[in-house]
Structure formats: C-alpha cells, structure tokens
Amino acid sequence: MQAGVNHPATHSRTQVSCAALFSPKVSLCMIITALRKGLGQLIIFIDWITRPAKMKRPQAAQAAVEVSAKSLSLYQFQACPFCVKTRRTLHRLNVPVQLRDAKEDAQARLELEQQGGKIQVPCLRIEDGGQVTWLYESKAIIAYLNDRFANV
C-alpha cells in the first residue's frame, strides 16, 4: 500500500469503526454514564454541605465509642445514596468506623463477596467476640448504630 493513497479496504474499516463508535446506542450509554457520575458528585456535594453536627460526649465516653468502633467496618460505594445516608449517621453519632470502598478497592470487594456472601452496599461488618456478622440494608445498619451508640 502506498503512502497518501486511499485504499478502499482501509477506508471502509475506518468508516465502520467511526459508525460503531457514534451509534445511537453508544451515545445513549455515554450520556447515561455522564448523568450517573454527575448525580453521584452532586449527592456527595449535598452531603458535604448539609452534614449534621457530631454528637458531643464526655471524653471517656467518646474513648469507649472509639474502642468499640474498631470492631466495625462499613463496605460502601462513595456516591451511593444509601451509603451516604449511613455515613451521615456515623458522622452524627461521632463513630469512627473504617470505610471500605467496595467499588474502587478490589480487595474490599472480594472480602464483601466471599465473606459477606454478596456484593451489596452498604454493609456493616461487625466483629464481636470472634464472631463476624455482616449487616446489610441502610435502615438496619442505622438502627443498629443508633441502638449501640446514641446513648453512650
């Protein structure tokens, strides 16, 4: 093939690639992905500007909460609305729990799937006396956190 000469086979492959790249289905997919990412960032921003105040406790009580919280891990996605709701409760109750990003961290995702049984967030991993419990559903997690830490 000579340089500068349009070869019919090469030209038609280029047209097919461009046509496939800009098909209506691909364009719609790109738009939906952009909307999802934009909405996720909006959710995170709104959470940041409307975050509730942290609960104030006596120093000894807060130290006890911090020791107790070491047995908890929250598996979550950063922009998931149910995860945001759960993190807001943790912030309000002033409970420093280890956050595990099951979307971006492959190891956390694998732990959630293999040990928890499914990839669903939010999920609170509770370790108590050598026993591990995986608590799913934001309402159940928030109820657990309120029962355990609201009156400490």
C-alpha positions as CSV (number, residue, x, y, z in Angstrom):
1,M,0.0,0.0,0.0
2,Q,1.4,3.4,-0.9
3,A,1.5,6.3,1.4
4,G,-1.0,9.0,0.7
5,V,-3.3,6.8,-1.4
6,N,-6.7,5.9,0.0
7,H,-7.0,2.2,-0.1
8,P,-10.7,1.0,-0.3
9,A,-10.4,-1.7,2.4
10,T,-8.7,0.6,4.9
11,H,-11.2,3.4,4.2
12,S,-14.2,1.2,4.7
13,R,-12.8,-0.2,8.0
14,T,-12.3,3.3,9.3
15,Q,-15.9,4.2,8.4
16,V,-17.2,1.1,10.2
17,S,-15.2,2.0,13.3
18,C,-16.5,5.5,13.4
19,A,-20.0,4.4,12.7
20,A,-19.8,1.9,15.6
21,L,-18.3,4.5,17.9
22,F,-21.0,7.1,17.3
23,S,-24.0,4.8,17.1
24,P,-27.1,6.0,19.0
25,K,-26.8,3.1,21.5
26,V,-23.2,4.0,22.4
27,S,-24.1,7.7,22.6
28,L,-27.1,7.0,24.9
29,C,-24.8,4.8,27.1
30,M,-22.3,7.7,27.3
31,I,-25.0,10.2,28.3
32,I,-26.3,7.9,31.0
33,T,-22.8,7.3,32.3
34,A,-22.2,11.0,32.4
35,L,-25.5,11.6,34.2
36,R,-24.8,8.9,36.8
37,K,-21.3,10.3,37.5
38,G,-22.7,13.9,37.7
39,L,-25.5,12.9,40.0
40,G,-23.0,10.9,42.2
41,Q,-20.9,14.0,42.6
42,L,-24.0,16.1,43.3
43,I,-25.0,13.7,46.1
44,I,-21.5,13.8,47.6
45,F,-21.5,17.7,47.5
46,I,-25.0,18.0,49.0
47,D,-23.9,15.6,51.8
48,W,-20.9,17.7,52.5
49,I,-22.7,21.0,52.7
50,T,-25.6,19.6,54.8
51,R,-23.7,17.2,57.1
52,P,-25.1,17.0,60.6
53,A,-23.1,18.1,63.6
54,K,-21.2,15.4,65.5
55,M,-22.6,14.2,68.8
56,K,-20.7,15.6,71.8
57,R,-19.8,13.2,74.5
58,P,-17.6,13.3,77.6
59,Q,-14.0,12.3,76.8
60,A,-14.2,8.9,78.5
61,A,-17.5,8.1,76.7
62,Q,-16.0,9.1,73.3
63,A,-12.9,7.0,74.0
64,A,-15.2,4.0,74.7
65,V,-17.1,4.6,71.5
66,E,-13.8,4.7,69.6
67,V,-12.6,1.4,71.1
68,S,-15.9,-0.2,70.3
69,A,-15.9,1.2,66.7
70,K,-12.6,-0.7,66.0
71,S,-14.7,-3.8,65.6
72,L,-16.8,-2.3,62.8
73,S,-16.1,-1.8,59.0
74,L,-18.5,-0.2,56.5
75,Y,-18.3,-1.6,53.0
76,Q,-19.7,1.1,50.7
77,F,-19.7,3.0,47.4
78,Q,-18.7,6.7,47.7
79,A,-21.7,8.1,45.8
80,C,-24.4,5.5,46.7
81,P,-27.3,7.4,48.3
82,F,-27.9,4.6,50.9
83,C,-24.2,4.6,51.8
84,V,-24.3,8.4,52.1
85,K,-27.3,8.1,54.5
86,T,-25.4,5.5,56.6
87,R,-22.2,7.6,56.7
88,R,-24.2,10.6,57.8
89,T,-25.5,8.6,60.8
90,L,-21.9,7.6,61.6
91,H,-20.8,11.2,61.4
92,R,-23.8,12.4,63.5
93,L,-23.1,9.7,66.2
94,N,-19.4,10.5,66.1
95,V,-18.4,6.9,65.5
96,P,-15.1,6.5,63.6
97,V,-15.7,3.4,61.6
98,Q,-13.2,2.0,58.9
99,L,-14.7,2.7,55.5
100,R,-14.0,0.1,52.8
101,D,-14.8,1.2,49.2
102,A,-16.1,-1.9,47.5
103,K,-16.3,-0.2,44.1
104,E,-12.7,1.1,43.9
105,D,-10.9,-1.3,46.1
106,A,-10.7,-4.8,44.6
107,Q,-9.7,-6.4,47.9
108,A,-12.6,-4.9,49.8
109,R,-15.0,-6.0,47.0
110,L,-13.6,-9.6,47.2
111,E,-13.9,-9.7,51.0
112,L,-17.5,-8.4,50.8
113,E,-18.4,-11.1,48.2
114,Q,-16.6,-14.0,49.8
115,Q,-17.1,-13.4,53.5
116,G,-20.3,-11.4,53.4
117,G,-21.9,-13.6,50.7
118,K,-22.9,-10.9,48.2
119,I,-21.8,-7.6,46.7
120,Q,-24.4,-5.2,48.2
121,V,-23.7,-1.9,49.9
122,P,-23.9,-0.5,52.4
123,C,-22.8,-3.5,54.5
124,L,-21.6,-3.2,58.1
125,R,-19.1,-5.9,59.2
126,I,-19.4,-6.4,62.9
127,E,-16.8,-8.4,64.8
128,D,-17.8,-9.3,68.3
129,G,-16.1,-11.9,70.5
130,G,-14.5,-13.7,67.5
131,Q,-17.9,-13.9,65.7
132,V,-18.4,-11.9,62.5
133,T,-21.8,-10.6,61.4
134,W,-22.5,-8.9,58.0
135,L,-25.4,-6.5,58.3
136,Y,-26.9,-5.3,55.1
137,E,-29.6,-2.6,54.3
138,S,-29.1,1.0,55.4
139,K,-32.2,1.1,57.7
140,A,-30.9,-2.0,59.6
141,I,-27.4,-0.6,59.9
142,I,-28.7,2.8,61.1
143,A,-31.0,1.2,63.7
144,Y,-28.0,-0.9,64.9
145,L,-25.8,2.2,65.2
146,N,-28.4,4.2,67.0
147,D,-29.1,1.3,69.4
148,R,-25.4,0.8,70.1
149,F,-24.1,4.4,70.1
150,A,-26.8,7.0,70.5
151,N,-27.0,6.8,74.3
152,V,-23.3,6.3,75.1
